Amino acid sequence: MECPFCNFLGDSLAKVIIENKHCLFMQYYDGIPEGSGLIIPKAHRETVFNLTAIEWEATYNLLNEAKMLIDQQLHPDGYNIGWNVGKVGGQEVFHAHLHIVPRYSDELYSGKGIRYWLKKPENKRKRIE
């Protein structure tokens, strides 16, 4: 199966906004909080754990550029930033990508962070001794 993020050029729901030598920032328009996007390494890396030190630095730099751009254009009230790793971790495309989700105070789930769903009683696991 061909990787949808290798040599990504954009489509009707996604557009490359900024990039550097090692990664790109793509925003997508699918109804989740406005300004949401992904930072994707240009080289195929299955997970964040496979990134090189140079790719980590390039991701960090692009994250800060993307935040400045989103802040200027949309003025969000907060952010969720995160990696999904592996099928059980919610990774659907097995090419590493960092989610950037601007958050707004008027959202239904305002104030609910990445771990909100994980802390629900029905998701608690018994401690393994």
N, C-alpha and C positions, 0 to 999 in steps of 0.2 A: 504494500500500500504506500502510495506517495505521501510524504509529509506535507501538510497544508501550510506550514510555516517556513519551509526551506524556500528561499528565493521569493518570499512574499512580496507581491506588488500592489495589493489592494483589490477590493471588489466593491460591490454596491453597498455592503454593510460595514466595510472596514477600509480605513485609509491610513497610510503611513504619514505621520505628522512631522516627526523629526528622527534623525538617525546619526550615528557616528560610525566609525570604522568597524566596530564589532557587534553592534546591535541597533535595533530600531524600536521606535515607539509608535504603536498602531492604536488608533482609537476606533471603537466600533459603535454602531448605532443600532442597538437592538432593544431599546426601551429601558435598560437598567440605568442607574444614575448617570446623568449627562456628564460627559467628559471621561468616562471610564475607558481604560485601554490596557494594553499589554506591552511590556518590554520583552523583546524576543532576541536572543543571540542569533547572529547571522549564520554561524556554524551550527550544524546539527548537534545538539547536546540533549540527551534524553531527559535529564533532570538537572535541577540547580546544583546537585552534588557533582556533576560532571563539568561544570564551568571552570575555565582556567582563571588564574589570578588576574590576568589582563581583562578577561570578559567580566569578572566581578567588578573591577574598577570602571569599565565602560558602562556597565549596568547602573552602578551608583551615580555616575556622572549624568547619564540620560534620565534617571529617576529625578534628579534635582532639576534638570532642564524641563522635564514634563510637568513637574509640580509648579514651577514658576509660570509656565504657559497656562496651565489650568487655573491657577490662582488669578492671573491677570484677566482671563476671559470669563470665568464662571463664579469666582469667589465662593468656593465650597466652605463649609463649616468644619470639616474634618476629612479624614481619609482612612481607607482600609488598604493595606499593602500586603500582598502575600503570594506564596508559591504553593501549588498543589503538587504533591509528589506521589506517584504510583496510583494505581486504580482505586485502592481503598482510600487514599488521600484526596480523591476527587479529580485527579489528572485525567483529562479526556484526550488531549493531544500530547503525544509523547515526544515533544520537543519543548525543552524548558521555556517557561514564560512567566514573567512576574506580573501579577494583576495589580492595577492601580485603579482604585474605585473612590472617586470623590464622594463625600457624604454631605447631606444637607439637612438642616434642622427640621424642615417640614416633611421629611420622609416618614412613612408608617413605622419603620424600624430604626428611626433615629436613636442613637445611643446604644445600639446593639452592635457589638464588635464581632470579630472573626470567631471567637470562642463561644459566643452566645448559645448557638445550637448545641455545641458539644457539652455544655454544662447542664443541659436539661436532665432531670432525674432519670428519664427513660434511656439515656445514653450512658449512664454510670456503669462502670465495670467493677466486678469484684476484684479486690486486690489479690494478686498472686503471691503467695508466701514462698 
